[in-house]
Amino acid sequence: MTDVRQKKENVKIHLNDLRKNLKRMHLTVTEELLLPQPDEVKILMYKMDQLLKVIESK
């Protein structure tokens, strides 16, 4: 697999993971009226930063 394809696949994996986590947080906020734990938000922010690094490294 080429480097570009590998990066593209990594981005897809990260985006899917972020989407799942954000969707779960959204449902918790809207259905249970609970805010996410600060650690959960920090983890998602870290994951988004990692994704940004992968994207910017082109």
N, C-alpha and C positions, 0 to 999 in steps of 0.2 A: 504494500500500500504506500502510495506517495505521501510525502510530508503534508501536502495541501489537503489531501483526502483525510488524513489522520486528524489534522486540525479541525476540519469540517465535522468529522464524526464526534470529536471531543466537544465541540460547541453544541452540537445537537443533544448530546448526552447531558451536558450542563443545563441547557435550556429546558429540557424535559424535567430534570430534577427540580429546578427552580420553579417551574410551572406547577408541579405537584405540590410542592411546599407552600407556595403562595395560594393555591386553590384551597388547601386545607386550612390555612390561616384565615382566608376570607370566609369560609363556611363557619369557622369557629366564631368569628366576629359577628357575622350576620345572623346565624341561627342560635347560638348560645349566648350572644352578647358578652363575650369574653375577649379581652385583648390578649395578644400573644405574649409569651414570656420574653423578657429582654434578650435572653440568651438565644432564643429562636430567631429573633430579628438579627442579632449579631452574626449568627451562623449564615443566614441568607445573604447578608451584606458581604461577608467574606467570600461566599461562593460567587456572588456577582462580581466581586473584584477579581477573583481568579479567572472567571470567564472573560472579563475585559482584558486581562493580560494576554490570554490566548488569542483573542481577536486582534489586539494591537501588535502582536508579535509578527504579523505578516510581513 
